Amino acid sequence: NAAEYSFRANLNGATTPTITGSAATGEALVRVHTETQSVDVTLNVSGLSLDDLYDHVIHTGMGPVHLHLYAANGDISLLIPFPYGANYTQTANGFSLNVSNYSYAEGAAVLRSNMSFDDFVATLGSEFVYLNIHTDRVNDGEISGRLVPAS
C-alpha cells in the first residue's frame, strides 16, 4: 500500500539535544514515500551559511544534515544522511536544502546500515527523531529540531 508521511521540524540551538546557544534557526518539511522508498526534504536555515557547515562530514560523503534517533537510554543512531551537493544553496540569510526522491537504500548504504525501510518509517513516528545540522563550530550539531507529524 503506497503511502506518504509528512513531518516538520523547527530547528534551533536552545532545546535538547542541541543546547548550544546558537541564534541560528531553521524550518524543515520531511516527506517519506513508501511506494518509492524515498525521502524529500525542504530545509530553510537562517543564521548559518554553507561555509559554516562541518567540513569533515562534507568530505566523508555523509553531509552535514542528518536525521538522528536519540534513544531514551542515551544511544544516538544516524538514520539517514543528506550528502552535500548542488541541493544545498546559499541564501541571503543562510542556506537551504532541497532533496527530492532521495533513495532510502542509498542513504542506508552510505551509513552501512541494515535498518529496513519499514523500520525507518516506523522509527520516524517516535518522539526521539531529530533533524540535526553539524557545523565547524559545533561538530555534534549546532541546531536541531524534533520531527513531528505535519498537519
Phi, psi and chi 1 to 4 in degrees:
 res  aa     phi    psi   chi1   chi2   chi3   chi4
   1 ASN       -  116.7  -68.0   19.3      -      -
   2 ALA   -72.8  134.5      -      -      -      -
   3 ALA  -145.2  159.6      -      -      -      -
   4 GLU  -127.6  132.5 -179.1  178.7  -67.6      -
   5 TYR  -117.0  135.3  -60.2   97.3      -      -
   6 SER  -120.9  137.9  -64.8      -      -      -
   7 PHE  -132.9  153.9  -57.9   89.3      -      -
   8 ARG  -127.6  160.5   62.7  178.1  173.0   75.6
   9 ALA  -149.1  137.0      -      -      -      -
  10 ASN  -106.2  117.6  -68.1  -47.5      -      -
  11 LEU   -99.1  142.2  -68.4   77.0      -      -
  12 ASN  -160.6  177.7   62.2   60.9      -      -
  13 GLY  -107.0   19.2      -      -      -      -
  14 ALA  -113.7    1.3      -      -      -      -
  15 THR  -128.5  157.7   56.8      -      -      -
  16 THR   -58.1  138.2  -57.1      -      -      -
  17 PRO   -95.8    4.5   34.8  -35.8      -      -
  18 THR  -115.9   74.5   51.0      -      -      -
  19 ILE   -89.9   87.4  -58.9  174.1      -      -
  20 THR  -114.4  -14.1   63.2      -      -      -
  21 GLY    81.2    3.6      -      -      -      -
  22 SER   -64.3  140.0  176.5      -      -      -
  23 ALA   -85.7   -6.4      -      -      -      -
  24 ALA   -66.2  150.2      -      -      -      -
  25 THR  -139.7  163.5   59.5      -      -      -
  26 GLY  -157.9  159.7      -      -      -      -
  27 GLU  -131.6  134.5  -67.2 -178.0   -7.4      -
  28 ALA  -132.6  148.3      -      -      -      -
  29 LEU  -124.8  125.5  178.9   62.4      -      -
  30 VAL  -119.3  125.2  176.6      -      -      -
  31 ARG  -119.0  136.3  -72.6 -167.3  177.7   98.0
  32 VAL  -118.2  129.0  178.3      -      -      -
  33 HIS  -109.7  115.1  -51.0  -80.4      -      -
  34 THR   -73.2  -32.8   61.1      -      -      -
  35 GLU   -63.9  -43.2 -175.7  172.9   13.0      -
  36 THR   -97.9   -3.1   57.8      -      -      -
  37 GLN    49.3   53.6  -65.1 -166.9   -4.1      -
  38 SER  -133.5  168.1   63.6      -      -      -
  39 VAL  -130.6  138.5  179.6      -      -      -
  40 ASP  -113.5  141.9  -60.9  -14.7      -      -
  41 VAL  -134.7  131.2  176.4      -      -      -
  42 THR  -120.8  115.3  -57.7      -      -      -
  43 LEU  -129.9  128.2  169.8   65.0      -      -
  44 ASN  -122.2  125.2  -67.1  -60.4      -      -
  45 VAL  -122.0  136.2  175.9      -      -      -
  46 SER  -114.5  139.5  -63.7      -      -      -
  47 GLY    94.0   -1.9      -      -      -      -
  48 LEU  -132.0  137.3  -67.5  173.2      -      -
  49 SER  -104.5  170.8   72.1      -      -      -
  50 LEU   -59.6  -34.3  -67.8  178.2      -      -
  51 ASP   -65.4  -21.6  -72.4  -20.5      -      -
  52 ASP   -79.2  -18.7  -66.4  -36.7      -      -
  53 LEU   -66.6  147.6  -60.2  176.2      -      -
  54 TYR   -64.7  108.5 -171.6   20.6      -      -
  55 ASP   -57.0  -40.3  -67.8  -29.7      -      -
  56 HIS   -59.3  -47.7  174.2   71.5      -      -
  57 VAL   -74.2  -23.7  -69.5      -      -      -
  58 ILE   -64.8  -46.3  -71.7  173.1      -      -
  59 HIS   -74.9  -18.7  -63.2  -56.3      -      -
  60 THR   -81.4   -7.7   64.0      -      -      -
  61 GLY    88.6   -3.8      -      -      -      -
  62 MET   -76.8  -36.7 -160.4   68.9   71.9      -
  63 GLY    84.0  159.3      -      -      -      -
  64 PRO   -91.2   -4.0   32.2  -35.4      -      -
  65 VAL  -118.1  128.2  176.6      -      -      -
  66 HIS  -141.0  158.9  -51.2  132.8      -      -
  67 LEU   -98.3  128.9  -73.8  179.1      -      -
  68 HIS  -120.7  148.1  -71.6  -84.1      -      -
  69 LEU  -105.7  119.0  172.7   64.2      -      -
  70 TYR  -101.5   97.6  -70.8   81.5      -      -
  71 ALA   -72.1  155.1      -      -      -      -
  72 ALA   -60.4  -27.0      -      -      -      -
  73 ASN   -83.6    2.2   66.5    3.2      -      -
  74 GLY    99.2  -11.0      -      -      -      -
  75 ASP   -69.8  143.2  -72.0  -13.3      -      -
  76 ILE  -120.9  125.5  -57.4  169.2      -      -
  77 SER  -119.4  139.6  -57.5      -      -      -
  78 LEU   -86.0  121.8 -177.3   51.7      -      -
  79 LEU   -90.5  -44.1  -65.6  177.1      -      -
  80 ILE  -160.3  134.0 -168.4  168.0      -      -
  81 PRO   -96.2  160.0   35.4  -34.3      -      -
  82 PHE  -122.0   92.2  -61.1  102.6      -      -
  83 PRO   -54.2  147.5  -27.6   37.1      -      -
  84 TYR   -73.2  138.4 -171.3   80.5      -      -
  85 GLY   179.6 -156.9      -      -      -      -
  86 ALA   -62.9  -16.8      -      -      -      -
  87 ASN   -78.8   -4.7   48.9    1.9      -      -
  88 TYR   -97.8  126.5  -74.4   77.4      -      -
  89 THR  -131.4  131.8  -53.1      -      -      -
  90 GLN   -69.2  137.4 -173.2   69.8   44.3      -
  91 THR  -120.8  175.6   63.3      -      -      -
  92 ALA   -60.0  -36.5      -      -      -      -
  93 ASN  -110.9    0.0  -61.6  -40.1      -      -
  94 GLY   173.6 -121.1      -      -      -      -
  95 PHE  -153.9  165.2   75.0   92.9      -      -
  96 SER  -129.5  155.7   65.5      -      -      -
  97 LEU  -129.9  124.3  169.4   61.4      -      -
  98 ASN  -129.5  110.8  -67.8  -71.1      -      -
  99 VAL  -120.1  131.4  176.3      -      -      -
 100 SER  -124.5  134.4  -66.0      -      -      -
 101 ASN    54.2   41.8  -64.0  -48.6      -      -
 102 TYR   -74.4  120.2 -179.9   56.5      -      -
 103 SER   -65.5  124.4  162.8      -      -      -
 104 TYR   -58.5  -40.6  172.0   75.1      -      -
 105 ALA   -60.2  -38.3      -      -      -      -
 106 GLU   -64.7  -44.9 -175.8  178.4  -32.1      -
 107 GLY   -63.9  -41.3      -      -      -      -
 108 ALA   -64.3  -36.0      -      -      -      -
 109 ALA   -65.7  -40.2      -      -      -      -
 110 VAL   -57.8  -39.2  168.1      -      -      -
 111 LEU   -84.8  -10.3  -59.8  176.0      -      -
 112 ARG    56.8   40.1  -64.7 -175.6  178.9   98.1
 113 SER   -91.6  143.9  170.3      -      -      -
 114 ASN  -107.2   14.5   58.7    2.9      -      -
 115 MET   -68.3  128.8  178.8 -177.9  -84.0      -
 116 SER   -71.3  160.5   71.8      -      -      -
 117 PHE   -61.2  -41.2  178.5   77.5      -      -
 118 ASP   -61.1  -41.0  -70.3  -20.0      -      -
 119 ASP   -66.9  -38.0  -72.2  -14.5      -      -
 120 PHE   -58.3  -49.0  168.1   71.5      -      -
 121 VAL   -62.0  -43.5  171.9      -      -      -
 122 ALA   -63.3  -38.5      -      -      -      -
 123 THR   -66.2  -34.2  -60.7      -      -      -
 124 LEU   -60.2  -24.5  -69.1  179.4      -      -
 125 GLY   -78.9   -5.0      -      -      -      -
 126 SER   -78.8  163.8   91.7      -      -      -
 127 GLU   -86.1    6.4   62.2 -174.2   75.9      -
 128 PHE  -114.7   17.4  -57.6  109.8      -      -
 129 VAL   -98.8  127.9  175.0      -      -      -
 130 TYR  -128.4  144.3  -69.6   80.9      -      -
 131 LEU   -91.3  126.4 -173.9   67.5      -      -
 132 ASN  -126.4  138.4 -163.2  -38.1      -      -
 133 ILE  -114.5  117.8  -60.0  176.3      -      -
 134 HIS   -92.1  132.8  -58.5  -93.5      -      -
 135 THR  -126.5  166.8   63.4      -      -      -
 136 ASP   -62.2  -34.0  -71.7  -35.2      -      -
 137 ARG   -72.3  -41.7 -171.7  173.7   84.8   81.5
 138 VAL  -130.6   92.0 -175.0      -      -      -
 139 ASN   -58.8  -35.1  -62.3  167.2      -      -
 140 ASP   -77.2   -9.5  -72.8  -20.0      -      -
 141 GLY   130.9  118.6      -      -      -      -
 142 GLU   -83.9  -39.6 -175.4  158.6  -21.8      -
 143 ILE  -137.6  152.9   63.5  172.7      -      -
 144 SER  -152.5  166.8   66.9      -      -      -
 145 GLY  -151.2  141.4      -      -      -      -
 146 ARG   -77.4  135.2 -175.6  168.5   70.2   90.3
 147 LEU   -74.6  129.2 -102.6   61.6      -      -
 148 VAL  -130.8  151.3  -63.3      -      -      -
 149 PRO   -56.2  134.6  -25.5   35.6      -      -
 150 ALA   -77.6  139.1      -      -      -      -
 151 SER   -92.7      -   49.9      -      -      -
